[in-house]
């Protein structure tokens, strides 16, 4: 990404140095936990001098550390994410309900929000490792092929869905991954009508998940709650029959708590 040439500049209120600082932070990942100055500059499209100024600023503030050659983020960077989590009451309200749900159904459950065409995990209660990917708070998955994503996409306008479909990656995750745009729109329409989603091994072989919306006082879907299981333990039909009632009750409880907190 070339932030110097392609970043949007909406009027004189756009602070380019701040945007570049965020680009530097985002350049670190599980694949690149440590980087040289040259690597940061290459990944962000900045000059070495520009990347150096931002890295040294972040180091002075305690968000980056360096051994003189390699730079890496420090745990203090978590403050930025925790500020979001702590400022949004649904996450504090949801956790005890999720713990009770996971204990009841003996399966992992998660809460996620929509960010573009991806879901972002904001809470997760583990009981089993169900995916080859190690999911945690902050993990992202493609929205169109997850139960969480289809519930969240069901709350979007048709215009927004069409735009997201036009820009999406054409990737086959498994033999069951639905790729036809009209079929995906049909699936999302069914989710909107029935109030829940079930996705059977479209993202990863053996993974089945079922999700329900979390709504605010205006009835708008603000997050989604899911239960994930393995096909060798529970079929899609069994999950719908045995787990869906518990999931809907938990999502309804979190929604009630969210509405109550907004009136307090």
C-alpha positions in Angstrom: 0.0 0.0 0.0 1.4 3.4 -1.0 0.1 5.8 1.6 2.0 8.7 0.1 0.2 8.5 -3.2 -3.1 6.6 -2.8 -4.4 7.4 0.7 -7.7 9.4 0.7 -7.3 13.0 1.7 -10.8 14.3 2.7 -10.1 18.1 2.9 -7.6 19.8 5.2 -8.9 17.8 8.2 -7.0 14.8 7.1 -3.8 14.3 9.2 -1.5 12.4 7.0 1.2 11.8 9.6 -1.4 10.1 11.9 -2.6 8.0 9.0 0.9 6.9 8.2 1.5 6.0 11.9 -1.5 3.7 11.7 -0.1 2.2 8.5 3.1 1.4 10.3 1.3 -0.3 13.2 -0.8 -2.4 10.7 2.3 -3.4 8.9 3.2 -5.7 11.8 1.4 -9.1 11.8 1.7 -12.8 12.7 3.7 -13.1 9.4 5.9 -10.1 10.2 6.1 -9.7 14.0 9.6 -8.1 13.7 10.7 -5.9 10.9 13.7 -3.8 9.8 13.3 -0.2 8.9 13.6 -1.1 5.2 10.8 -3.7 5.5 8.5 -1.3 7.3 9.1 1.3 4.5 8.5 -1.3 1.8 5.3 -2.6 3.4 3.8 0.9 3.9 5.1 2.6 0.7 7.0 5.2 2.7 10.5 6.5 2.4 13.0 5.1 4.9 13.2 8.6 6.5 9.5 8.8 6.9 9.1 5.3 8.3 12.0 6.0 10.7 10.4 9.1 12.1 7.2 7.3 12.8 8.9 4.2 14.3 11.0 6.4 16.6 7.9 8.3 17.7 6.0 5.0 18.4 9.1 3.8 20.3 9.2 7.0 22.4 5.5 6.5 23.3 6.1 2.9 24.2 4.2 1.2 21.4 7.3 -0.1 19.6 10.6 -1.5 20.8 13.9 -2.1 18.9 17.2 -3.9 19.4 18.8 -1.4 17.1 18.0 -3.3 13.9 14.6 -5.0 14.3 11.4 -3.3 15.4 8.4 -5.0 17.0 5.2 -3.9 18.7 5.0 -3.9 22.5 2.0 -5.1 24.6 1.1 -1.5 25.1 -0.4 -1.5 21.6 -3.3 -3.5 23.2 -4.5 -0.3 24.9 -5.8 0.8 21.5 -8.0 -2.2 21.1 -9.0 -2.4 24.7 -10.2 1.2 24.5 -12.8 0.1 21.9 -13.8 -3.0 23.9 -14.2 -1.1 27.2 -16.1 1.8 25.6 -18.8 -0.6 24.1 -21.0 -2.0 26.8 -22.2 -5.0 24.8 -18.9 -6.8 25.3 -19.0 -6.7 29.1 -22.6 -7.7 29.1 -22.1 -10.6 26.6 -19.2 -12.4 28.3 -21.1 -14.0 31.3 -24.0 -15.0 28.9 -21.5 -16.6 26.5 -19.7 -18.5 29.3 -23.1 -19.9 30.4 -23.9 -20.8 26.8 -20.6 -22.5 26.2 -21.0 -24.5 29.4 -24.5 -25.5 28.4 -23.8 -26.7 24.9 -20.2 -27.7 25.4 -19.1 -25.9 22.2 -17.0 -22.8 21.5 -18.9 -19.5 21.0 -17.9 -16.1 19.7 -19.2 -12.6 19.2 -18.1 -10.6 16.1 -18.8 -7.4 14.3 -18.7 -6.5 10.6 -15.9 -4.5 9.1 -16.3 -4.3 5.4 -16.5 -7.8 4.0 -14.9 -9.3 7.1 -16.0 -10.3 10.5 -13.8 -9.2 13.5 -13.9 -11.3 16.6 -14.4 -9.2 19.8 -15.2 -12.0 22.3 -14.5 -15.7 22.3 -15.1 -18.5 24.7 -13.1 -21.7 23.9 -14.1 -25.2 24.6 -12.4 -27.0 21.7 -10.0 -26.0 19.0 -12.3 -26.3 16.0 -10.3 -24.6 13.3 -6.8 -24.9 11.9 -6.6 -21.1 12.3 -6.1 -20.1 16.0 -9.0 -17.7 16.4 -8.7 -15.0 19.0 -10.0 -11.5 19.8 -9.1 -9.4 16.7 -9.1 -12.3 14.3 -10.8 -11.7 10.9 -12.6 -14.1 8.6 -14.5 -13.5 5.3 -18.1 -12.5 6.1 -19.8 -14.2 3.2 -18.8 -17.8 4.3 -19.2 -17.6 8.1 -22.5 -17.8 10.0 -21.5 -14.6 12.0 -20.9 -12.8 8.7 -24.2 -13.8 7.1 -26.1 -12.6 10.2 -24.3 -9.3 10.1 -24.6 -9.0 6.3 -28.4 -9.6 6.7 -28.5 -6.2 8.5 -27.0 -4.4 5.6 -28.8 -2.7 2.7 -29.1 -4.4 -0.7 -26.9 -1.6 -2.2 -24.2 -2.3 0.4 -24.3 -6.1 -0.2 -24.0 -5.6 -4.0 -20.9 -3.4 -3.5 -19.3 -5.9 -1.1 -20.0 -8.8 -3.5 -18.5 -6.9 -6.4 -15.3 -6.3 -4.4 -15.0 -9.7 -2.7 -12.2 -12.2 -3.2 -13.2 -15.1 -5.5 -11.7 -17.8 -3.3 -12.7 -21.4 -2.9 -12.0 -22.5 0.7 -13.6 -25.9 0.4 -15.6 -27.9 -2.2 -18.8 -26.5 -0.5 -17.8 -22.8 -0.7 -20.7 -21.0 -2.4 -19.4 -18.6 -5.1 -22.5 -17.6 -7.0 -23.5 -14.0 -6.2 -27.2 -14.7 -6.5 -27.0 -17.8 -4.3 -25.1 -15.8 -1.6 -27.7 -13.0 -1.7 -30.4 -15.7 -1.4 -28.7 -17.2 1.6 -28.5 -13.8 3.2 -32.1 -13.1 2.5 -33.1 -16.4 4.2 -31.0 -15.4 7.2 -32.8 -12.0 7.3 -36.2 -13.8 7.2 -35.5 -16.6 9.7 -33.3 -14.6 12.2 -30.3 -17.0 12.2 -27.6 -18.5 10.0 -26.0 -21.9 9.6 -22.9 -22.4 7.5 -21.9 -26.0 6.9 -18.2 -26.4 5.9 -18.0 -23.5 3.5 -15.0 -21.9 5.2 -13.1 -25.0 6.4 -13.8 -28.7 6.0 -15.3 -30.2 9.2 -16.4 -26.8 10.6 -20.1 -26.1 11.1 -21.3 -22.9 12.8 -24.7 -21.3 13.6 -25.2 -17.6 14.5 -27.9 -15.2 15.7 -28.0 -11.4 15.8 -27.4 -9.1 18.8 -29.6 -6.1 18.4 -29.7 -2.6 20.0 -32.7 -0.6 21.2 -33.5 0.5 17.7 -33.6 -3.2 16.5 -30.5 -2.8 14.5 -28.0 -5.7 14.4 -24.8 -4.5 16.0 -23.0 -7.8 16.5 -23.6 -11.5 16.1 -23.2 -14.5 18.4 -22.3 -18.0 17.2 -21.7 -21.5 18.3 -19.1 -23.5 16.3 -18.8 -27.3 16.2 -17.1 -30.1 14.2 -19.0 -32.2 11.7 -17.6 -35.4 13.2 -19.4 -34.6 16.4 -22.5 -32.7 15.4 -24.3 -32.6 12.0 -25.8 -29.4 10.7 -29.3 -30.9 11.4 -28.3 -31.7 15.0 -26.9 -28.3 15.6 -30.1 -26.7 14.3 -32.3 -28.9 16.5 -30.2 -29.1 19.7 -28.2 -25.9 19.8 -30.2 -23.2 18.0 -32.8 -22.7 20.8 -30.0 -22.1 23.3 -28.2 -19.8 20.9 -31.3 -17.7 20.2 -32.0 -17.4 23.9 -28.5 -16.2 24.6 -28.5 -13.7 21.8 -31.9 -12.4 23.0 -30.5 -12.1 26.5 -27.5 -10.1 25.4 -29.8 -7.9 23.3 -32.0 -7.3 26.3 -29.1 -6.3 28.5 -27.8 -4.0 25.8 -31.1 -2.3 25.5 -31.4 -2.0 29.3 -27.9 -0.5 29.5 -28.8 2.2 26.9 -31.8 3.3 28.9 -29.8 3.4 32.2 
